[in-house]
C-alpha cells in the first residue's frame, strides 16, 4: 500500500499518465459510483440517479481518452522506430518543406 501511495505521489511530478495515476482514477470512480448507488438506495432521489448517469458518462469518456492516448503513444513509438531504421528523417522533412513552398 505504501508503494502505491509513493508511486501516486511521484506521478504528480511526472509528465503524462502513469499506471498508479490510472489505477487511482478508476478507483475513485468506483468509489463514487458505489456511494451514489448507496445514496440512491437510501433516498430514492432522482437527483442521485442523474448524478450517477453523469458520473458513468464521465468515467466512460476518461477511459476512452486514456485508450486513445495509449494508441497515439504506441503509434508515435512505431513511427520513431521506422524513422530510425530508414535514416531519412531530414530527407522527408525537406520533401515536405519543398511541397509547402510550391
C-alpha positions in Angstrom: 0.0 0.0 0.0 2.8 2.4 0.9 4.5 1.8 -2.5 1.2 2.7 -4.3 0.9 5.9 -2.4 4.5 6.7 -3.1 4.0 6.0 -6.9 0.9 8.1 -6.9 2.7 11.0 -5.3 5.6 10.7 -7.7 3.2 10.6 -10.7 2.1 14.1 -9.8 5.6 15.3 -10.8 5.8 13.0 -13.8 4.5 14.3 -17.2 1.9 12.1 -18.8 0.0 9.3 -17.3 1.4 6.6 -15.1 -0.1 3.3 -14.1 -0.5 4.5 -10.5 -2.5 7.5 -11.7 -4.7 5.4 -13.9 -5.4 3.0 -11.1 -6.3 5.8 -8.7 -8.6 7.4 -11.3 -10.5 4.1 -11.8 -10.6 3.5 -8.0 -12.0 7.0 -7.4 -14.7 6.4 -10.0 -15.6 3.0 -8.5 -16.0 4.6 -5.0 -18.0 7.5 -6.5 -20.4 5.0 -8.2 -20.8 2.9 -5.0 -21.5 6.0 -2.9 -24.1 7.2 -5.4 -25.7 3.8 -5.5 -26.0 3.8 -1.7 -27.5 7.3 -1.8 -30.0 6.2 -4.5 -30.9 3.2 -2.3 -31.4 5.3 0.8 -33.1 8.4 -0.6 -34.8 7.3 -3.8 -34.0 10.7 -5.2 -33.9 11.4 -9.0 -31.0 13.8 -8.4 -28.7 11.0 -7.4 -29.8 9.0 -10.4 -28.9 11.9 -12.6 -25.5 12.3 -10.8 -24.9 8.5 -11.4 -25.6 8.9 -15.1 -23.3 11.9 -15.4 -20.5 10.1 -13.5 -20.8 7.0 -15.6 -20.6 9.1 -18.8 -17.6 10.9 -17.4 -15.9 7.6 -16.4 -16.5 6.3 -19.9 -15.1 9.5 -21.5 -12.0 9.3 -19.3 -11.5 5.6 -20.2 -11.9 6.3 -23.9 -9.4 9.2 -23.7 -6.8 7.1 -21.9 -7.1 4.4 -24.6 -6.7 6.9 -27.3 -3.7 8.4 -25.6 -2.1 4.9 -25.4 -2.8 4.3 -29.1 -1.2 7.6 -30.0 1.8 6.9 -27.9 2.2 3.4 -29.4 1.9 4.9 -33.0 4.5 7.6 -32.1 6.9 4.9 -30.9 6.3 2.8 -34.0 6.9 5.8 -36.3 10.1 6.6 -34.4 11.4 3.1 -34.9 10.6 3.2 -38.6 12.4 6.6 -39.0 15.5 5.3 -37.1 15.7 2.3 -39.5 15.4 4.5 -42.6 17.7 7.3 -41.6 15.8 9.6 -44.0 14.2 11.9 -41.5 16.0 15.0 -42.9 15.1 14.0 -46.5 11.5 13.5 -45.6 11.4 16.9 -43.8 13.0 18.6 -46.8 10.4 17.0 -49.2 7.6 18.2 -47.1 9.1 21.7 -46.9 9.6 21.7 -50.7 5.9 20.8 -51.3 4.8 23.6 -48.9 6.8 26.2 -50.8 5.2 25.2 -54.1 
